[in-house]
Structure formats: C-alpha cells, structure tokens
C-alpha cells in the first residue's frame, strides 16, 4: 500500500495545480475508499464515475473498461477505446519531444529562451530545463484575467505567447517552483522551430506512430462524436474550445489503452536512451521533474504521475518502473477526482 504522507501531498498538488482550465462547477463528487474484501472491478464499479480505467502489473492487465456514457443524450457508452482529452498529461509528451530533439543534437536543455525568441524579456536567463521543470518564473497564462476572452479563438503559437510574454517574471529563474502552462506553450513553439514540423506532426510521427498509439492525436475543437467522448460540467455538456489555446501544454487526446502503450514505451526506452530518460526523471523543486511529478512508496519504489484537467475532463496517470504498476483514469466529468481514484486503486492492488 502506498504511504499516505508523501504521496497524498503529491496527489493534492497534481490534482489542484496541474489543471489547464480551472473547474467552474459547484458540483462535488467523492471517491470512497475500498472496502475489505472488495475486488478491483467491484471497487471501481461502485464509484460515481464516467470514464475509463486501465490497471496493469508487470505486463498483465488487471482491469480495462469504460464506465457510464461517453455521450449521454444518445447513451453512447464509454469503452476502453473511447478517446478523452487528457489535459496536462500532454506535458510528458512535450518533454519527450524535446529530449528526442536533444538526442539528435538539435537543441539542449541548457539552451536559453533567447536562442529561439530573441526578444523575449529575460530570455537570456531562462533555460529549456527551467521551462520543463516549472522553475522559469513565467506567469501562467491560464490564470490571467484575459484568458477567458480568447479561449475559443484560434491562435498561432506566437500569438499565444504574446498573451503572456510581457507579464513580469514572478521570481528569478531557477530559484523557485511554480506550475505554469506558459512554459509548455513556449516548449511547443521551440519544438516546431527546431524540427521544421508542427507540434502536432512531430508528436504524431515521432511518438504516437512509433508506439502504435493509433487512437491518440492532437485534439480537435469539436468533441462528442465517433470515439470522442463528450465532456461534462455540472451535468451539462461543455462547449467547443480552440485546441490551439491549450496547445503543447494540454491539447492531446488519448485512450487508457494508448496510455498503457506509452507507459510500456517509456519503460522500455523505446524512444530515448537511458541517459535521457534519467534527465526526464531528475527531480527539481517540489518533487517535479520534466513533465512528471515523482514520489516513492513505503518500499522506496518510485512512482511517476501527472494529472490533467481541461473543460469537461479530468485525467490521471500513475506508474512505476520499479514495481511494474500502471493506472490510468480518464473521466469525462469535470468534477471527478481522477487522482483520488487512481491512488485508491493503487492502494487496493498493492496492499501487500
């Protein structure tokens, strides 16, 4: 069972702070603790949950199914192949793209922002590593008062950067930790500049295709059709948003099965070397590495995790290369505490 002191603190951080779009609903959903003798399937089925869950251990899938409806009006059921917006889980894919480019000698984590945006204020003091481990001091654009005015507007990466570029730094780069989606918007722009491809193309060709993640992609503005789940807030379907606005900080979509392929690919070093992987896992401030929040359990096994929230959706991924555990929870209800469910599942399957 996971120790609660260290990991519960990390869980609260991830659910509250890794959300791209703040929850606007007053609805509350609680996740109960597992009962004695309750099986994994019984436990998840007992929750007020709309989404999909996949749980695995050492390559064996223990649970893989959908719950409730992907689209309620027509009673389209969620399945293990339903596609959800994953919000800030997108950040680990952005990090992977940067590390792939670094291995190819096209950039370095030590490069400064000024090398790619020569007129960015204090750009000579901010490194790519500062962006990825949330120590840049750049203000979070989704927390700025102007954010709601352009959430439905199609923007280029540079136009999006202009929305926060002139905001004063909140602290000296490298001196503190503060979660900011702006960091990953800039990282996405740099990926495009260095690779000569759009962010969507690079992620698709260099990650999704190579890991056979066939149901993953850069998100579309419209949802609730084909395999795409509709998101809900306060029991109402959320409207369309321009996915150019979450961009490299949170615009990707995936399934629980594809996220399991991602876990296997990262674990098996299918995309980058061991050296680059350890860079990705190097913890900076507040337990945050490059696109991953990292904690340990009572056996001193490392767990890599991240939450994601975007209008109508809440996601969580929790995985360990030491113990072989993997949990993905994708919910199409904005109020659902996906991280709580993921940790309760882990406590149930790792109860020895």
CORHUQUI-V924077 format. One record per residue. N is the residue number from 1. RES is the residue in three letters. SS is DSSP state (H for helix, E for strand, L for the rest). Layout:
n->N res->RES ss->SS
n->N res->RES ss->SS
//
This chain:
n->1 res->UNK ss->L
n->2 res->UNK ss->L
n->3 res->UNK ss->L
n->4 res->UNK ss->H
n->5 res->UNK ss->H
n->6 res->UNK ss->H
n->7 res->UNK ss->H
n->8 res->UNK ss->H
n->9 res->UNK ss->H
n->10 res->UNK ss->H
n->11 res->UNK ss->H
n->12 res->UNK ss->H
n->13 res->UNK ss->H
n->14 res->UNK ss->H
n->15 res->UNK ss->H
n->16 res->UNK ss->H
n->17 res->UNK ss->H
n->18 res->UNK ss->L
n->19 res->UNK ss->E
n->20 res->UNK ss->L
n->21 res->UNK ss->L
n->22 res->UNK ss->L
n->23 res->UNK ss->L
n->24 res->UNK ss->L
n->25 res->UNK ss->L
n->26 res->UNK ss->L
n->27 res->UNK ss->L
n->28 res->UNK ss->L
n->29 res->UNK ss->L
n->30 res->UNK ss->L
n->31 res->UNK ss->L
n->32 res->UNK ss->L
n->33 res->UNK ss->L
n->34 res->UNK ss->L
n->35 res->UNK ss->L
n->36 res->UNK ss->L
n->37 res->UNK ss->L
n->38 res->UNK ss->L
n->39 res->UNK ss->L
n->40 res->UNK ss->H
n->41 res->UNK ss->H
n->42 res->UNK ss->H
n->43 res->UNK ss->H
n->44 res->UNK ss->H
n->45 res->UNK ss->H
n->46 res->UNK ss->L
n->47 res->UNK ss->L
n->48 res->UNK ss->L
n->49 res->UNK ss->L
n->50 res->UNK ss->L
n->51 res->UNK ss->E
n->52 res->UNK ss->E
n->53 res->UNK ss->E
n->54 res->UNK ss->E
n->55 res->UNK ss->E
n->56 res->UNK ss->E
n->57 res->UNK ss->E
n->58 res->UNK ss->L
n->59 res->UNK ss->L
n->60 res->UNK ss->E
n->61 res->UNK ss->E
n->62 res->UNK ss->E
n->63 res->UNK ss->E
n->64 res->UNK ss->E
n->65 res->UNK ss->E
n->66 res->UNK ss->E
n->67 res->UNK ss->E
n->68 res->UNK ss->L
n->69 res->UNK ss->E
n->70 res->UNK ss->E
n->71 res->UNK ss->E
n->72 res->UNK ss->L
n->73 res->UNK ss->L
n->74 res->UNK ss->L
n->75 res->UNK ss->L
n->76 res->UNK ss->E
n->77 res->UNK ss->E
n->78 res->UNK ss->L
n->79 res->UNK ss->L
n->80 res->UNK ss->L
n->81 res->UNK ss->L
n->82 res->UNK ss->L
n->83 res->UNK ss->E
n->84 res->UNK ss->E
n->85 res->UNK ss->E
n->86 res->UNK ss->L
n->87 res->UNK ss->H
n->88 res->UNK ss->H
n->89 res->UNK ss->H
n->90 res->UNK ss->H
n->91 res->UNK ss->H
n->92 res->UNK ss->H
n->93 res->UNK ss->H
n->94 res->UNK ss->H
n->95 res->UNK ss->H
n->96 res->UNK ss->H
n->97 res->UNK ss->H
n->98 res->UNK ss->H
n->99 res->UNK ss->H
n->100 res->UNK ss->H
n->101 res->UNK ss->H
n->102 res->UNK ss->H
n->103 res->UNK ss->H
n->104 res->UNK ss->L
n->105 res->UNK ss->L
n->106 res->UNK ss->L
n->107 res->UNK ss->L
n->108 res->UNK ss->L
n->109 res->UNK ss->L
n->110 res->UNK ss->L
n->111 res->UNK ss->L
n->112 res->UNK ss->E
n->113 res->UNK ss->H
n->114 res->UNK ss->H
n->115 res->UNK ss->H
n->116 res->UNK ss->L
n->117 res->UNK ss->L
n->118 res->UNK ss->L
n->119 res->UNK ss->L
n->120 res->UNK ss->L
n->121 res->UNK ss->L
n->122 res->UNK ss->L
n->123 res->UNK ss->H
n->124 res->UNK ss->H
n->125 res->UNK ss->H
n->126 res->UNK ss->L
n->127 res->UNK ss->E
n->128 res->UNK ss->H
n->129 res->UNK ss->H
n->130 res->UNK ss->H
n->131 res->UNK ss->H
n->132 res->UNK ss->H
n->133 res->UNK ss->L
n->134 res->UNK ss->L
n->135 res->UNK ss->L
n->136 res->UNK ss->L
n->137 res->UNK ss->L
n->138 res->UNK ss->L
n->139 res->UNK ss->L
n->140 res->UNK ss->L
n->141 res->UNK ss->H
n->142 res->UNK ss->H
n->143 res->UNK ss->H
n->144 res->UNK ss->L
n->145 res->UNK ss->L
n->146 res->UNK ss->L
n->147 res->UNK ss->H
n->148 res->UNK ss->H
n->149 res->UNK ss->H
n->150 res->UNK ss->H
n->151 res->UNK ss->L
n->152 res->UNK ss->L
n->153 res->UNK ss->L
n->154 res->UNK ss->L
n->155 res->UNK ss->L
n->156 res->UNK ss->L
n->157 res->UNK ss->H
n->158 res->UNK ss->H
n->159 res->UNK ss->H
n->160 res->UNK ss->H
n->161 res->UNK ss->H
n->162 res->UNK ss->H
n->163 res->UNK ss->L
n->164 res->UNK ss->L
n->165 res->UNK ss->L
n->166 res->UNK ss->L
n->167 res->UNK ss->L
n->168 res->UNK ss->L
n->169 res->UNK ss->L
n->170 res->UNK ss->L
n->171 res->UNK ss->L
n->172 res->UNK ss->L
n->173 res->UNK ss->L
n->174 res->UNK ss->L
n->175 res->UNK ss->L
n->176 res->UNK ss->L
n->177 res->UNK ss->L
n->178 res->UNK ss->L
n->179 res->UNK ss->L
n->180 res->UNK ss->L
n->181 res->UNK ss->H
n->182 res->UNK ss->H
n->183 res->UNK ss->H
n->184 res->UNK ss->H
n->185 res->UNK ss->H
n->186 res->UNK ss->H
n->187 res->UNK ss->H
n->188 res->UNK ss->H
n->189 res->UNK ss->H
n->190 res->UNK ss->H
n->191 res->UNK ss->H
n->192 res->UNK ss->H
n->193 res->UNK ss->H
n->194 res->UNK ss->H
n->195 res->UNK ss->H
n->196 res->UNK ss->L
n->197 res->UNK ss->L
n->198 res->UNK ss->L
n->199 res->UNK ss->H
n->200 res->UNK ss->H
n->201 res->UNK ss->H
n->202 res->UNK ss->H
n->203 res->UNK ss->H
n->204 res->UNK ss->H
n->205 res->UNK ss->H
n->206 res->UNK ss->H
n->207 res->UNK ss->H
n->208 res->UNK ss->H
n->209 res->UNK ss->L
n->210 res->UNK ss->L
n->211 res->UNK ss->L
n->212 res->UNK ss->L
n->213 res->UNK ss->L
n->214 res->UNK ss->L
n->215 res->UNK ss->L
n->216 res->UNK ss->L
n->217 res->UNK ss->E
n->218 res->UNK ss->E
n->219 res->UNK ss->L
n->220 res->UNK ss->L
n->221 res->UNK ss->L
n->222 res->UNK ss->L
n->223 res->UNK ss->L
n->224 res->UNK ss->L
n->225 res->UNK ss->L
n->226 res->UNK ss->L
n->227 res->UNK ss->L
n->228 res->UNK ss->E
n->229 res->UNK ss->L
n->230 res->UNK ss->L
n->231 res->UNK ss->L
n->232 res->UNK ss->E
n->233 res->UNK ss->E
n->234 res->UNK ss->L
n->235 res->UNK ss->L
n->236 res->UNK ss->E
n->237 res->UNK ss->E
n->238 res->UNK ss->L
n->239 res->UNK ss->L
n->240 res->UNK ss->L
n->241 res->UNK ss->L
n->242 res->UNK ss->L
n->243 res->UNK ss->H
n->244 res->UNK ss->H
n->245 res->UNK ss->H
n->246 res->UNK ss->H
n->247 res->UNK ss->H
n->248 res->UNK ss->H
n->249 res->UNK ss->H
n->250 res->UNK ss->H
n->251 res->UNK ss->L
n->252 res->UNK ss->E
n->253 res->UNK ss->E
n->254 res->UNK ss->E
n->255 res->UNK ss->L
n->256 res->UNK ss->H
n->257 res->UNK ss->H
n->258 res->UNK ss->H
n->259 res->UNK ss->H
n->260 res->UNK ss->H
n->261 res->UNK ss->H
n->262 res->UNK ss->H
n->263 res->UNK ss->H
n->264 res->UNK ss->H
n->265 res->UNK ss->H
n->266 res->UNK ss->H
n->267 res->UNK ss->H
n->268 res->UNK ss->L
n->269 res->UNK ss->L
n->270 res->UNK ss->L
n->271 res->UNK ss->L
n->272 res->UNK ss->L
n->273 res->UNK ss->L
n->274 res->UNK ss->H
n->275 res->UNK ss->H
n->276 res->UNK ss->H
n->277 res->UNK ss->H
n->278 res->UNK ss->H
n->279 res->UNK ss->H
n->280 res->UNK ss->H
n->281 res->UNK ss->L
n->282 res->UNK ss->L
n->283 res->UNK ss->L
n->284 res->UNK ss->L
n->285 res->UNK ss->L
n->286 res->UNK ss->L
n->287 res->UNK ss->L
n->288 res->UNK ss->E
n->289 res->UNK ss->L
n->290 res->UNK ss->L
n->291 res->UNK ss->L
n->292 res->UNK ss->L
n->293 res->UNK ss->E
n->294 res->UNK ss->E
n->295 res->UNK ss->E
n->296 res->UNK ss->E
n->297 res->UNK ss->L
n->298 res->UNK ss->L
n->299 res->UNK ss->L
n->300 res->UNK ss->L
n->301 res->UNK ss->L
n->302 res->UNK ss->E
n->303 res->UNK ss->E
n->304 res->UNK ss->E
n->305 res->UNK ss->E
n->306 res->UNK ss->E
n->307 res->UNK ss->E
n->308 res->UNK ss->E
n->309 res->UNK ss->E
n->310 res->UNK ss->E
n->311 res->UNK ss->L
n->312 res->UNK ss->L
n->313 res->UNK ss->E
n->314 res->UNK ss->E
n->315 res->UNK ss->E
n->316 res->UNK ss->E
n->317 res->UNK ss->E
n->318 res->UNK ss->E
n->319 res->UNK ss->E
n->320 res->UNK ss->L
n->321 res->UNK ss->L
n->322 res->UNK ss->L
n->323 res->UNK ss->L
n->324 res->UNK ss->L
n->325 res->UNK ss->E
n->326 res->UNK ss->E
n->327 res->UNK ss->E
n->328 res->UNK ss->E
n->329 res->UNK ss->E
n->330 res->UNK ss->E
n->331 res->UNK ss->E
n->332 res->UNK ss->L
n->333 res->UNK ss->E
n->334 res->UNK ss->L
n->335 res->UNK ss->L
n->336 res->UNK ss->L
n->337 res->UNK ss->L
n->338 res->UNK ss->H
n->339 res->UNK ss->H
n->340 res->UNK ss->H
n->341 res->UNK ss->H
n->342 res->UNK ss->H
n->343 res->UNK ss->H
n->344 res->UNK ss->H
n->345 res->UNK ss->H
n->346 res->UNK ss->H
n->347 res->UNK ss->H
n->348 res->UNK ss->H
n->349 res->UNK ss->H
n->350 res->UNK ss->L
n->351 res->UNK ss->L
n->352 res->UNK ss->L
//
